Amino acid sequence: MAHQLPTLNFSGIKIAIDTLIPGVYSHIQNLKEKIGLYKSTEESEIIASAIVVFETADSFQASFSPTTNKLTISGPFQSGKLTTSMYYACEYLAESLLTCENHSVLIHGAAIYSDQMKAAQLILGEKGAGKTSLTLTLCKQKGYQLIGNDVVRLRLIDSNLYTEGGSDWFLVRKTAVHSSECLSFLKPAFEASSKKQLDEWDIKKRITPSEIGIGTFQTLAPLKKCVYIRIDHHQSHVYQNLWENEQKQLILFENIGRRMNNQTTPFLDHNGYFWGDLPLIKNDENRKVRNEIMAAFDKMPIQKMFANSCEALASL
């Protein structure tokens, strides 16, 4: 009788873990729960199955078999020194398969749900632009529910865009809390921050919506509004206009394609040193999905909104 491999469900992608390295399955399972994006997906309907193989070798090598959905990773793994990249390799495989099987992608941004409109709003912006601050403010002051902060799942159904959950927590920077009146109620959470931190930009707190009385919405919601924002304290006035230039296309294209092009999943050892990259998975199928999602965004007006404070943006 064949040995049955242990499996984990990543939002409908059942991944079997095949390895002789001790502790790998429980290591990946613990990170899946800790990181949180897939913590409640064990009961998701199975869309596709896959296998990740981890095996010891003198040097790093990674390959993917499209016929069996098998990702094989070899390297100088050491017992008792497991790496978080083992988990992220499973996540990368799952997301690559979800894109082609479910027409869904993870995008860097935030999203909120309006119970009144029964629809979602997507908030885009560069790193540090103020997406978390604005999202938190709109949820806290105006009653929106959190769909996702930092990472949002977009899904294409009949040429229309929907959100389908995301990272349902806030990762708040100390600098944002101390520079925004809207977030001043969070200051007590940072009073015990370690003084050993060298850069206040890197001091962050993970805050769950339930801790601060904010609701969440993690099921399908039609996407009806999208904004591209930046909070710049040197901005002299509030700027709001349609985002229609070439920059819009380039930023959307890069954001939608980052994960499927493996720009977010270098394989690192337990000390954080680079071993190598992972192979492209279902690349042709996933490029087609990305192009369809880009076409759907072309039909949606996106507002570009810049202001010198979170308060000013939240009032628009």
Backbone as numpy.savetxt, mean C-alpha at the origin, in Angstrom:
# Nx Ny Nz CAx CAy CAz Cx Cy Cz
1.65 -40.82 0.46 0.80 -39.63 0.46 1.69 -38.38 0.46
1.43 -37.47 -0.44 2.25 -36.26 -0.58 2.08 -35.36 0.63
3.18 -34.74 1.01 3.15 -33.82 2.14 2.40 -32.55 1.74
1.45 -32.12 2.58 0.67 -30.92 2.30 1.40 -29.69 2.84
1.64 -28.75 1.96 2.38 -27.55 2.35 1.47 -26.58 3.09
2.00 -25.87 4.08 1.20 -24.85 4.77 0.94 -23.67 3.83
-0.23 -23.07 3.97 -0.63 -21.99 3.06 -1.08 -20.75 3.83
-1.04 -19.62 3.16 -1.57 -18.36 3.66 -2.41 -17.72 2.56
-3.48 -17.04 2.98 -4.38 -16.40 2.03 -4.08 -14.90 1.98
-3.63 -14.43 0.83 -3.36 -13.00 0.62 -4.48 -12.42 -0.25
-5.59 -12.04 0.37 -6.72 -11.41 -0.34 -7.21 -12.25 -1.52
-7.22 -13.57 -1.34 -7.74 -14.44 -2.38 -6.67 -15.19 -3.16
-5.40 -14.89 -2.92 -4.31 -15.65 -3.52 -3.75 -16.59 -2.45
-3.95 -17.88 -2.65 -3.49 -18.88 -1.68 -2.04 -19.24 -2.00
-1.15 -18.90 -1.08 0.27 -19.13 -1.30 0.77 -20.23 -0.36
1.33 -21.28 -0.96 1.95 -22.36 -0.20 3.42 -22.03 0.02
3.91 -22.31 1.22 5.31 -22.05 1.56 6.05 -23.37 1.58
7.02 -23.51 0.67 7.78 -24.76 0.53 9.24 -24.47 0.88
9.70 -24.99 2.03 11.08 -24.75 2.45 11.48 -25.75 3.53
12.78 -25.99 3.62 13.34 -26.80 4.70 13.99 -25.92 5.76
13.95 -24.60 5.55 14.56 -23.67 6.50 13.63 -23.53 7.70
14.09 -23.78 8.90 13.21 -23.76 10.08 12.61 -22.37 10.33
11.32 -22.36 10.68 10.66 -21.16 11.15 10.16 -20.20 10.10
10.31 -20.53 8.82 9.96 -19.58 7.76 8.45 -19.32 7.72
7.65 -20.38 7.77 6.20 -20.19 7.67 5.67 -19.31 8.80
6.04 -19.60 10.05 5.54 -18.80 11.18 6.08 -17.38 11.11
7.29 -17.21 10.59 7.88 -15.87 10.41 7.04 -15.05 9.44
6.68 -15.64 8.31 5.86 -14.94 7.31 4.46 -14.70 7.84
3.91 -15.68 8.53 2.56 -15.54 9.10 2.52 -14.41 10.12
3.52 -14.31 10.97 3.57 -13.23 11.97 3.68 -11.86 11.32
4.51 -11.75 10.28 4.65 -10.47 9.59 3.37 -10.10 8.86
2.67 -11.07 8.33 1.38 -10.83 7.66 0.38 -10.20 8.62
0.37 -10.68 9.85 -0.52 -10.12 10.86 -0.02 -8.76 11.35
1.28 -8.62 11.52 1.85 -7.39 12.07 1.75 -6.23 11.10
2.10 -6.48 9.84 2.09 -5.40 8.84 0.67 -4.96 8.56
-0.26 -5.92 8.50 -1.66 -5.55 8.59 -2.46 -5.47 7.31
-1.83 -5.34 6.15 -2.60 -5.15 4.93 -3.45 -6.37 4.60
-2.97 -7.55 4.99 -3.68 -8.80 4.69 -4.11 -9.53 5.96
-4.20 -8.81 7.07 -4.44 -9.48 8.36 -5.82 -10.12 8.45
-6.78 -9.62 7.68 -8.15 -10.14 7.79 -8.60 -10.82 6.50
-7.66 -11.40 5.76 -8.02 -11.95 4.45 -7.97 -13.47 4.38
-7.82 -14.14 5.52 -7.72 -15.60 5.51 -8.99 -16.26 4.99
-10.13 -15.59 5.12 -11.39 -16.17 4.67 -11.79 -15.69 3.28
-10.92 -14.93 2.61 -11.23 -14.44 1.26 -11.41 -15.61 0.30
-12.32 -15.45 -0.65 -12.52 -16.48 -1.68 -11.25 -16.64 -2.50
-10.86 -17.90 -2.74 -9.62 -18.17 -3.45 -9.79 -17.85 -4.95
-8.92 -16.98 -5.44 -8.92 -16.60 -6.86 -7.87 -17.38 -7.63
-6.71 -17.56 -7.00 -5.61 -18.30 -7.64 -4.71 -18.86 -6.56
-3.94 -19.86 -6.93 -2.99 -20.48 -6.01 -1.57 -20.32 -6.53
-0.62 -20.30 -5.60 0.79 -20.12 -5.97 1.67 -20.79 -4.93
2.95 -20.88 -5.23 3.93 -21.48 -4.33 5.15 -20.58 -4.26
5.68 -20.40 -3.05 6.98 -19.75 -2.88 7.92 -20.76 -2.25
9.05 -20.95 -2.91 10.07 -21.89 -2.44 11.27 -21.09 -1.95
11.71 -21.36 -0.73 12.94 -20.78 -0.20 13.94 -21.92 0.02
15.12 -21.80 -0.57 16.12 -22.85 -0.41 17.50 -22.24 -0.25
18.35 -22.94 0.45 19.69 -22.42 0.71 20.60 -22.68 -0.50
21.48 -21.71 -0.75 22.45 -21.79 -1.84 23.59 -20.84 -1.52
24.69 -20.97 -2.26 25.85 -20.11 -2.01 25.61 -18.66 -2.42
24.74 -18.45 -3.42 24.48 -17.09 -3.91 22.99 -16.93 -4.20
22.57 -15.68 -4.34 21.15 -15.38 -4.53 20.73 -15.64 -5.97
19.54 -16.22 -6.11 18.93 -16.40 -7.41 17.42 -16.50 -7.22
16.67 -15.92 -8.15 15.20 -15.98 -8.06 14.63 -16.22 -9.45
13.62 -17.06 -9.52 12.97 -17.37 -10.80 11.48 -17.59 -10.58
10.72 -17.43 -11.66 9.27 -17.62 -11.58 8.81 -18.52 -12.72
7.98 -19.49 -12.40 7.38 -20.36 -13.41 5.92 -19.97 -13.61
5.55 -19.41 -14.77 4.16 -18.98 -14.99 3.18 -20.14 -15.11
3.66 -21.32 -15.44 2.73 -22.46 -15.57 2.26 -22.98 -14.23
3.11 -22.85 -13.21 2.75 -23.34 -11.87 2.61 -22.22 -10.84
2.82 -20.98 -11.26 2.82 -19.83 -10.34 3.78 -20.06 -9.17
4.96 -20.59 -9.51 5.95 -20.90 -8.48 7.09 -19.88 -8.52
7.31 -19.22 -7.39 8.42 -18.31 -7.22 9.48 -19.01 -6.37
10.66 -19.22 -6.93 11.73 -19.91 -6.24 12.85 -18.92 -5.91
13.21 -18.87 -4.63 14.25 -17.94 -4.16 15.33 -18.74 -3.45
16.54 -18.64 -3.96 17.68 -19.32 -3.37 18.68 -18.29 -2.86
19.36 -18.63 -1.77 20.34 -17.71 -1.24 21.01 -18.27 0.01
22.01 -17.56 0.51 22.72 -18.03 1.71 21.96 -17.75 3.00
20.76 -18.30 3.08 19.94 -18.12 4.29 20.61 -18.78 5.48
20.46 -18.16 6.65 21.04 -18.71 7.86 19.93 -19.03 8.86
20.04 -20.15 9.50 19.06 -20.55 10.49 19.00 -19.53 11.62
17.79 -19.13 11.95 17.60 -18.17 13.03 17.79 -16.72 12.61
18.11 -16.48 11.33 18.30 -15.12 10.84 17.44 -14.91 9.60
16.13 -14.94 9.82 15.17 -14.80 8.72 14.97 -13.33 8.37
14.60 -13.07 7.15 14.50 -11.71 6.65 13.06 -11.33 6.35
12.73 -10.06 6.54 11.38 -9.58 6.19 11.11 -9.68 4.70
12.17 -9.74 3.89 11.98 -9.88 2.44 11.28 -11.18 2.09
11.35 -12.19 2.97 10.60 -13.42 2.72 9.10 -13.13 2.67
8.64 -12.29 3.60 7.23 -11.90 3.58 6.92 -11.06 2.35
7.76 -10.06 2.08 7.47 -9.16 0.96 7.52 -9.87 -0.38
8.29 -10.95 -0.48 8.28 -11.74 -1.71 6.91 -12.39 -1.91
6.31 -12.88 -0.83 4.95 -13.45 -0.91 3.93 -12.38 -1.28
4.08 -11.20 -0.69 3.17 -10.11 -1.01 3.29 -9.71 -2.48
4.52 -9.63 -2.97 4.74 -9.26 -4.37 4.12 -10.28 -5.31
4.28 -11.56 -5.02 3.67 -12.61 -5.83 2.15 -12.49 -5.80
1.59 -12.30 -4.61 0.13 -12.18 -4.49 -0.40 -10.99 -5.27
0.27 -9.85 -5.14 -0.22 -8.65 -5.83 -0.09 -8.77 -7.35
0.96 -9.42 -7.80 1.12 -9.62 -9.24 0.00 -10.49 -9.80
-0.39 -11.50 -9.04 -1.48 -12.37 -9.48 -2.84 -11.70 -9.34
-3.00 -10.90 -8.30 -4.26 -10.18 -8.14 -4.49 -9.19 -9.27
-3.41 -8.59 -9.77 -3.56 -7.63 -10.87 -4.15 -8.30 -12.10
-3.57 -9.43 -12.51 -4.07 -10.06 -13.73 -5.36 -10.84 -13.51
-5.55 -11.41 -12.31 -6.74 -12.23 -12.05 -7.95 -11.40 -11.63
-7.70 -10.29 -10.93 -8.79 -9.53 -10.32 -8.85 -8.08 -10.80
-7.95 -7.72 -11.70 -7.87 -6.34 -12.22 -7.77 -5.33 -11.08
-6.90 -5.64 -10.11 -6.71 -4.72 -9.00 -5.24 -4.40 -8.83
-4.95 -3.19 -8.33 -3.57 -2.77 -8.07 -3.54 -2.02 -6.75
-2.37 -2.04 -6.11 -2.14 -1.20 -4.95 -1.50 0.09 -5.42
-1.99 1.22 -4.92 -1.48 2.52 -5.32 -1.08 3.30 -4.08
0.00 4.07 -4.19 0.45 4.91 -3.08 -0.45 6.13 -3.01
-1.23 6.22 -1.94 -2.18 7.32 -1.77 -3.05 7.05 -0.56
-4.08 7.85 -0.41 -5.04 7.67 0.67 -6.44 7.72 0.06
-7.41 7.13 0.76 -8.78 7.16 0.27 -9.74 7.21 1.44
-10.82 7.95 1.24 -11.87 8.08 2.26 -13.23 7.79 1.63
-14.17 7.40 2.49 -15.51 7.03 2.01 -16.54 8.00 2.57
-17.40 8.49 1.68 -18.50 9.36 2.07 -19.77 8.53 2.16
-20.33 8.40 3.35 -21.56 7.65 3.53 -22.73 8.36 2.85
-22.66 9.68 2.77 -23.71 10.46 2.13 -23.74 10.23 0.62
-22.54 10.20 0.00 -22.45 10.01 -1.44 -22.35 8.54 -1.84
-22.11 7.66 -0.85 -21.90 6.24 -1.11 -20.78 6.05 -2.14
-19.71 6.78 -1.94 -18.61 6.76 -2.91 -17.29 7.07 -2.23
-16.21 6.78 -2.94 -14.86 6.98 -2.43 -14.21 8.20 -3.06
-13.26 8.78 -2.32 -12.43 9.86 -2.81 -10.97 9.46 -2.63
-10.18 9.60 -3.69 -8.77 9.22 -3.67 -7.91 10.48 -3.52
-6.94 10.42 -2.61 -6.04 11.55 -2.34 -4.63 11.13 -2.73
-4.08 11.78 -3.75 -2.74 11.48 -4.23 -1.79 12.62 -3.89
-0.51 12.35 -3.90 0.50 13.36 -3.62 1.85 12.70 -3.41
2.90 13.48 -3.53 4.24 12.96 -3.31 4.43 12.59 -1.83
5.51 11.86 -1.54 5.83 11.53 -0.17 6.04 12.81 0.64
5.36 12.90 1.79 5.47 14.08 2.64 4.60 15.24 2.19
3.71 15.01 1.21 2.87 16.10 0.70 1.76 16.49 1.66
1.41 15.59 2.60 0.35 15.89 3.55 -0.89 15.03 3.39
-0.76 13.90 2.67 -1.92 13.03 2.44 -2.50 12.50 3.74
-1.62 12.04 4.64 -2.09 11.49 5.91 -2.76 12.57 6.75
-2.15 13.75 6.81 -2.71 14.85 7.60 -4.09 15.24 7.10
-4.24 15.36 5.78 -5.54 15.73 5.21 -6.57 14.63 5.42
-6.16 13.39 5.20 -7.08 12.27 5.37 -7.58 12.18 6.81
-6.67 12.27 7.74 -7.03 12.20 9.15 -7.96 13.34 9.54
-7.67 14.54 9.03 -8.50 15.71 9.33 -9.91 15.56 8.78
-10.02 15.12 7.53 -11.34 14.96 6.91 -12.16 13.89 7.63
-11.50 12.81 8.06 -12.22 11.77 8.79 -12.65 12.26 10.17
-11.76 12.95 10.85 -12.03 13.37 12.22 -13.04 14.51 12.28
-12.92 15.47 11.38 -13.75 16.68 11.45 -15.02 16.61 10.60
-14.99 15.83 9.52 -16.12 15.86 8.59 -16.81 14.51 8.44
-16.39 13.53 9.23 -17.14 12.28 9.30 -16.89 11.28 8.19
-15.84 11.47 7.40 -15.51 10.45 6.40 -14.99 9.20 7.10
-15.08 8.07 6.41 -14.52 6.82 6.91 -13.22 6.52 6.16
-12.27 5.92 6.85 -11.00 5.60 6.23 -11.10 4.33 5.38
-10.69 4.45 4.13 -10.56 3.28 3.26 -9.13 2.77 3.31
-8.19 3.68 3.12 -6.78 3.30 3.17 -5.92 4.54 3.30
-4.85 4.41 4.04 -3.91 5.51 4.18 -2.52 5.00 3.82
-1.88 5.64 2.89 -0.57 5.26 2.34 -0.71 4.25 1.22
-1.52 3.19 1.41 -1.73 2.19 0.37 -3.23 1.96 0.18
-3.68 2.04 -1.07 -5.09 1.85 -1.40 -5.19 0.84 -2.54
-6.15 -0.07 -2.42 -6.38 -1.01 -3.52 -7.43 -0.42 -4.48
-7.03 -0.32 -5.74 -7.96 0.09 -6.80 -8.34 -1.13 -7.61
-9.59 -1.19 -8.02 -10.05 -2.32 -8.83 -10.86 -1.81 -10.01
-10.62 -2.40 -11.17 -11.32 -2.01 -12.39 -12.42 -3.01 -12.68
-13.66 -2.52 -12.76 -14.82 -3.36 -13.07 -15.63 -2.67 -14.16
-15.74 -3.32 -15.31 -16.50 -2.75 -16.44 -16.04 -1.33 -16.77
-14.74 -1.14 -16.81 -14.09 0.14 -17.16 -14.29 1.23 -16.13
-14.81 0.89 -14.96 -15.00 1.87 -13.89 -14.08 1.53 -12.72
-13.60 2.56 -12.03 -12.68 2.38 -10.92 -13.42 2.30 -9.58
-12.96 1.40 -8.75 -13.49 1.22 -7.40 -12.31 1.14 -6.44
-12.55 1.51 -5.19 -11.59 1.20 -4.14 -12.05 -0.08 -3.45
-11.09 -0.83 -2.93 -11.42 -2.06 -2.21 -10.49 -2.20 -1.02
-10.59 -1.23 -0.12 -9.80 -1.27 1.10 -8.39 -0.78 0.90
-7.58 -0.98 1.93 -6.20 -0.52 1.92 -5.62 -0.65 3.32
-4.58 0.09 3.59 -3.96 0.06 4.92 -4.82 0.88 5.87
-5.54 0.18 6.74 -6.56 0.85 7.57 -5.97 1.33 8.90
-4.92 2.12 8.81 -4.32 2.77 9.98 -3.64 4.04 9.51
-3.28 4.88 10.46 -2.55 6.12 10.15 -1.13 5.99 10.68
-0.17 6.28 9.83 1.22 6.36 10.25 1.58 7.85 10.23
1.55 8.46 11.42 1.59 9.91 11.53 2.99 10.37 11.94
3.50 11.37 11.24 4.81 11.94 11.57 4.67 12.97 12.69
5.66 13.00 13.57 5.69 13.98 14.64 5.71 15.40 14.08
6.47 15.60 12.98 6.56 16.94 12.39 5.20 17.41 11.90
4.35 16.50 11.38 3.03 16.88 10.90 2.13 17.31 12.05
2.21 16.57 13.15 1.36 16.88 14.31 1.71 18.24 14.89
2.99 18.57 14.94 3.42 19.82 15.56 3.32 21.02 14.61
3.00 20.76 13.34 2.86 21.88 12.41 1.42 22.13 11.97
0.49 21.32 12.46 -0.90 21.44 12.04 -1.83 21.55 13.24
-2.62 22.59 13.27 -3.60 22.77 14.35 -4.64 21.65 14.31
-4.95 21.16 13.10 -5.94 20.09 12.97 -5.52 18.80 13.68
-4.22 18.61 13.80 -3.71 17.36 14.39 -3.18 17.54 15.80
-3.42 18.69 16.38 -2.87 18.98 17.71 -3.37 18.01 18.77
-4.54 17.41 18.56 -5.08 16.46 19.54 -4.22 15.19 19.65
-3.30 15.00 18.69 -2.44 13.82 18.72 -1.11 14.06 19.43
-0.86 15.28 19.88 0.42 15.59 20.51 0.75 14.69 21.70
-0.23 14.35 22.54 0.11 13.47 23.68 0.70 12.14 23.26
0.36 11.66 22.07 0.88 10.37 21.61 2.38 10.41 21.35
2.93 11.62 21.19 4.34 11.75 20.89 5.17 12.21 22.08
4.53 12.40 23.23 5.25 12.91 24.39 6.31 11.94 24.88
6.09 10.65 24.66 7.05 9.64 25.14 8.02 9.21 24.06
8.11 9.96 22.95 9.02 9.59 21.87 10.46 9.56 22.35
11.21 8.58 21.88 12.60 8.44 22.30 13.44 9.64 21.87
14.26 10.13 22.79 15.15 11.24 22.47 16.36 10.79 21.65
16.48 9.49 21.45 17.60 8.97 20.68 17.39 9.16 19.18
16.15 9.50 18.78 15.88 9.73 17.37 16.70 10.92 16.89
17.38 10.76 15.78 18.22 11.83 15.26 17.43 12.82 14.41
16.36 12.35 13.79 15.61 13.18 12.85 14.12 13.08 13.19
13.51 14.20 13.52 12.09 14.18 13.91 11.20 13.74 12.74
11.68 13.89 11.50 10.93 13.42 10.34 10.68 11.92 10.44
11.61 11.21 11.05 11.51 9.75 11.14 10.72 9.28 12.37
10.30 10.20 13.22 9.51 9.80 14.39 8.05 9.68 13.96
7.54 8.45 13.96 6.17 8.19 13.50 5.43 7.35 14.53
4.13 7.49 14.53 3.28 6.67 15.38 2.20 6.02 14.52
2.01 4.74 14.76 0.92 4.04 14.07 -0.32 4.15 14.94
-1.35 4.78 14.40 -2.58 5.04 15.14 -3.74 4.39 14.41
-4.50 3.56 15.11 -5.64 2.90 14.48 -6.85 3.84 14.53
-7.71 3.79 13.53 -8.90 4.65 13.51 -9.76 4.52 14.77
-9.89 3.30 15.31 -10.73 3.10 16.47 -10.21 3.85 17.70
-8.89 4.07 17.76 -8.30 4.79 18.89 -8.76 6.24 18.94
-9.12 6.80 17.80 -9.48 8.22 17.74 -10.90 8.43 17.20
-11.71 7.38 17.27 -13.13 7.52 16.95 -13.44 7.68 15.47
-12.65 7.05 14.60 -12.86 7.14 13.15 -13.29 5.78 12.62
-14.28 5.76 11.74 -14.75 4.52 11.15 -13.93 4.12 9.94
-14.07 2.87 9.53 -13.37 2.38 8.35 -14.36 1.77 7.35
-13.92 1.71 6.09 -14.73 1.12 5.03 -13.79 0.31 4.14
-13.94 -1.01 4.15 -12.96 -1.87 3.48 -13.54 -2.70 2.34
-14.77 -2.43 1.95 -15.36 -3.17 0.83 -15.40 -2.29 -0.41
-15.95 -2.83 -1.50 -15.98 -2.10 -2.77 -16.73 -0.78 -2.65
-16.15 0.28 -3.22 -16.80 1.58 -3.26 -16.46 2.25 -4.59
-17.46 2.78 -5.31 -17.15 3.46 -6.57 -16.30 4.70 -6.32
-15.26 4.88 -7.14 -14.39 6.04 -7.00 -14.98 7.19 -7.82
-15.38 8.24 -7.14 -16.06 9.36 -7.80 -15.27 10.65 -7.80
-14.20 10.72 -7.00 -13.43 11.96 -6.93 -11.97 11.64 -6.65
-11.09 12.41 -7.28 -9.66 12.22 -7.07 -8.99 13.59 -7.01
-8.10 13.77 -6.04 -7.37 15.04 -5.90 -5.88 14.74 -5.77
-5.06 15.68 -6.22 -3.61 15.62 -6.08 -3.21 16.82 -5.24
-2.63 16.57 -4.06 -2.47 17.66 -3.09 -1.02 17.86 -2.68
-0.78 19.05 -2.13 0.50 19.32 -1.46 0.29 20.43 -0.43
0.74 20.16 0.79 0.75 21.20 1.83 2.16 21.77 1.88
2.27 23.04 1.54 3.56 23.73 1.48 3.44 25.01 2.29
4.14 25.08 3.40 4.02 26.23 4.29 4.54 27.52 3.66
5.21 27.41 2.53 5.68 28.60 1.82 4.71 29.04 0.71
3.64 28.24 0.53 2.63 28.59 -0.48 1.88 29.83 -0.01
1.86 30.86 -0.84 1.27 32.14 -0.42 -0.24 32.17 -0.55
-0.81 31.26 -1.35 -2.26 31.28 -1.56 -2.74 29.86 -1.84
-4.05 29.67 -1.76 -4.64 28.37 -2.08 -4.74 28.24 -3.61
-4.22 27.13 -4.12 -4.26 26.89 -5.56 -5.13 25.67 -5.83
-6.07 25.83 -6.75 -6.95 24.72 -7.12 -7.26 24.80 -8.60
-7.00 23.71 -9.31 -7.25 23.69 -10.74 -7.28 22.25 -11.21
-7.76 22.05 -12.44 -7.73 20.71 -13.00 -6.29 20.29 -13.26
-6.00 19.05 -12.95 -4.66 18.50 -13.18 -4.68 17.83 -14.54
-4.10 18.50 -15.53 -4.27 18.03 -16.90 -2.97 17.90 -17.69
-1.84 18.20 -17.10 -0.61 18.23 -17.89 0.07 16.86 -17.97
1.22 16.85 -18.64 1.97 15.62 -18.83 2.41 15.01 -17.50
2.66 15.86 -16.49 3.08 15.37 -15.18 2.04 14.42 -14.59
0.77 14.73 -14.79 -0.30 13.87 -14.28 -0.14 12.44 -14.81
0.04 12.31 -16.12 0.15 10.99 -16.72 1.38 10.25 -16.22
2.50 10.95 -16.11 3.74 10.31 -15.68 3.65 9.82 -14.24
3.07 10.66 -13.36 2.96 10.29 -11.94 2.00 9.13 -11.76
0.85 9.18 -12.43 -0.11 8.08 -12.33 0.48 6.78 -12.88
1.14 6.87 -14.02 1.73 5.70 -14.65 2.76 5.04 -13.75
3.61 5.88 -13.14 4.64 5.34 -12.25 4.02 4.76 -10.98
3.02 5.43 -10.43 2.40 4.99 -9.18 1.68 3.65 -9.37
0.93 3.54 -10.45 0.17 2.32 -10.70 1.09 1.15 -11.01
2.24 1.43 -11.62 3.10 0.35 -12.06 4.23 -0.02 -11.13
4.40 0.68 -10.01 5.56 0.45 -9.17 5.66 -0.99 -8.66
4.56 -1.52 -8.20 4.60 -2.87 -7.62 4.70 -3.94 -8.70
3.96 -3.77 -9.79 4.00 -4.80 -10.82 5.35 -4.81 -11.55
6.07 -3.69 -11.52 7.40 -3.64 -12.13 8.50 -3.97 -11.13
8.10 -4.39 -9.93 9.04 -4.79 -8.89 9.99 -3.66 -8.48
9.45 -2.44 -8.39 10.25 -1.32 -7.93 10.21 -1.18 -6.41
9.39 -1.98 -5.74 9.22 -1.85 -4.30 9.68 -3.09 -3.53
10.23 -4.10 -4.22 10.54 -5.35 -3.55 11.95 -5.84 -3.84
12.97 -5.10 -3.44 14.32 -5.69 -3.51 14.44 -6.77 -2.44
15.21 -7.79 -2.70 15.37 -8.85 -1.70 16.60 -8.53 -0.86
16.37 -8.37 0.44 17.42 -7.99 1.38 17.67 -9.11 2.39
18.88 -9.18 2.92 19.15 -10.17 3.95 18.70 -9.64 5.31
18.96 -10.40 6.39 18.46 -10.03 7.71 19.11 -8.76 8.26
20.22 -8.34 7.66 20.88 -7.10 8.07 20.50 -5.92 7.18
19.64 -6.17 6.20 19.23 -5.10 5.30 20.12 -4.90 4.11
21.03 -5.85 3.84 21.91 -5.74 2.68 21.24 -6.34 1.45
21.48 -5.71 0.30 20.83 -6.09 -0.94 21.40 -7.41 -1.49
20.50 -8.35 -1.77 20.90 -9.60 -2.40 20.63 -9.57 -3.90
19.47 -9.04 -4.28 19.09 -9.02 -5.70 17.63 -8.65 -5.85
17.14 -8.62 -7.08 15.74 -8.30 -7.31 14.96 -9.56 -7.66
13.64 -9.45 -7.65 12.77 -10.57 -7.97 12.33 -10.47 -9.42
12.01 -11.59 -10.04 11.63 -11.57 -11.46 10.26 -10.95 -11.68
10.05 -10.42 -12.88 8.72 -9.93 -13.24 7.75 -11.10 -13.30
6.52 -10.84 -12.85 5.50 -11.89 -12.78 4.27 -11.46 -13.58
3.87 -12.30 -14.54 2.69 -12.02 -15.38 2.77 -10.61 -15.97
3.93 -10.24 -16.45 4.18 -8.86 -16.84 3.28 -8.40 -17.99
3.13 -9.20 -19.03 2.32 -8.80 -20.18 0.86 -8.59 -19.78
0.33 -9.54 -19.00 -1.07 -9.41 -18.57 -1.26 -8.18 -17.68
-0.30 -7.94 -16.80 -0.43 -6.84 -15.85 -0.25 -5.47 -16.52
0.59 -5.40 -17.54 0.72 -4.15 -18.30 -0.60 -3.80 -18.96
-1.32 -4.79 -19.44 -2.62 -4.54 -20.06 -3.60 -3.97 -19.04
-3.59 -4.52 -17.83 -4.47 -4.01 -16.78 -4.11 -2.57 -16.43
-2.79 -2.30 -16.31 -2.37 -0.93 -16.01 -2.85 0.05 -17.08
-2.74 -0.34 -18.33 -3.20 0.54 -19.41 -4.70 0.80 -19.32
-5.46 -0.21 -18.94 -6.91 -0.04 -18.79 -7.24 0.88 -17.62
-6.47 0.77 -16.54 -6.68 1.65 -15.39 -6.30 3.09 -15.74
-5.21 3.26 -16.49 -4.83 4.61 -16.95 -5.94 5.21 -17.81
-6.54 4.42 -18.67 -7.64 4.91 -19.51 -8.84 5.33 -18.67
-9.11 4.58 -17.59 -10.22 4.94 -16.69 -9.93 6.25 -15.98
-8.66 6.47 -15.56 -8.30 7.75 -14.93 -8.45 8.91 -15.90
-8.21 8.66 -17.18 -8.34 9.73 -18.18 -9.77 10.27 -18.24
-10.74 9.44 -17.89 -12.14 9.88 -17.92 -12.55 10.60 -16.64
-11.65 10.62 -15.66 -11.99 11.21 -14.36 -11.24 12.53 -14.16
-11.96 13.64 -13.97 -11.28 14.91 -13.67 -10.56 14.83 -12.33
-9.31 15.24 -12.30 -8.52 15.22 -11.07 -8.16 16.66 -10.71
-8.51 17.06 -9.49 -8.21 18.40 -9.03 -6.81 18.45 -8.42
-6.05 19.46 -8.80 -4.75 19.73 -8.21 -4.94 20.82 -7.17
-4.58 20.53 -5.91 -4.88 21.45 -4.80 -3.64 21.65 -3.94
-3.15 22.88 -3.88 -2.01 23.23 -3.05 -2.43 24.30 -2.05
-1.94 24.21 -0.83 -2.23 25.21 0.19 -1.11 25.21 1.23
-1.11 26.24 2.09 -0.04 26.35 3.08 -0.38 25.68 4.41
-1.56 25.05 4.48 -1.94 24.36 5.72 -2.96 23.28 5.43
-2.98 22.32 6.34 -3.98 21.25 6.24 -5.40 21.82 6.38
-5.53 22.81 7.25 -6.82 23.44 7.48 -7.39 24.05 6.20
-6.51 24.70 5.44 -6.95 25.34 4.19 -7.39 24.29 3.17
-6.66 23.20 3.06 -7.03 22.14 2.12 -8.35 21.48 2.53
-8.51 21.23 3.82 -9.72 20.55 4.29 -10.98 21.39 4.07
-10.82 22.68 3.92 -11.99 23.56 3.73 -12.43 23.63 2.28
-11.63 23.10 1.35 -11.99 23.17 -0.07 -13.06 22.15 -0.44
